[in-house]
């Protein structure tokens, strides 16, 4: 884990060292502990197809928006909240995609959109604030999870296209 917080790094190291014990514990409450390249995540045992499809749709929208902002947006990437807001106001394509991110929640201003996006990314472990003073954020290794999921779906969809 590439977190800047020592307590988070310690937690990841502990999970890594005792993965089977944690997996057994969470299995008892209906969660399956999964591991990826530098991240861990939970999936629900027997999670419905609709729920999985909704998550994938959300991840796909996030990735599309963030890659439009900057093609190199991936783990390790750092950015300032103010730069993202400014770029939305200058880029027509980004402006359009930002408007679609939270349309159903009634989130309107670019500041509200970026705040909600950052809040969700932090709660999912995809980003962390490295400087509260200038509101700089760093993308964590967990972001690979979303990228890998969306890439797998895109590959699967390409394989299904009849000739």
Buried (B, 14 or more C-beta within 10 A) or exposed (E): BBBEEEEBEEBBEEBEEEEEEBBEEBEEEEBBBEBEEBBBBEEEEEEEEEEBEEBBEBBBBBBBBBBBBBEEBBBEBEBEBEBBBEBBEEBEEBBEBBBEBBEEEEBEEBEEBBBBBBEBBBEBBBBBBBEEEEBBBBBBBBBBBBBBBBEEBEEEEEEEEEE
